[in-house]
């Protein structure tokens, strides 16, 4: 592999790091603007899945899938460079765009949040009922075992 090819791979990885920084800001904006406290882990999982896809797609397309140290360094430099260069501005723009869409589609989002709340409450009540039944069943089994001994 020539120096020129390695430089191209490095440049692709720096750009991929920038893209992953943007994806991070996008996920962070969604979590803060939509107040997804319960689903934060799902958003984080989505972020890391996207980062892995971007990273390995970049390595596969540019470097024939070879894992090289300079590619990893380029990826990290791009990610860090994004945060020092444009993260604050991009985050503000993303939050403004998300707020705009929330205002436009709020009439659709509100019923979905209500449905989610009702389903969540019903599931927690269902879990409580199942736990109650489990405790009663354990008592009955213990009594029968004591009688049989």
Beta strands, then each sheet from edge to edge (+ up, - down):
end
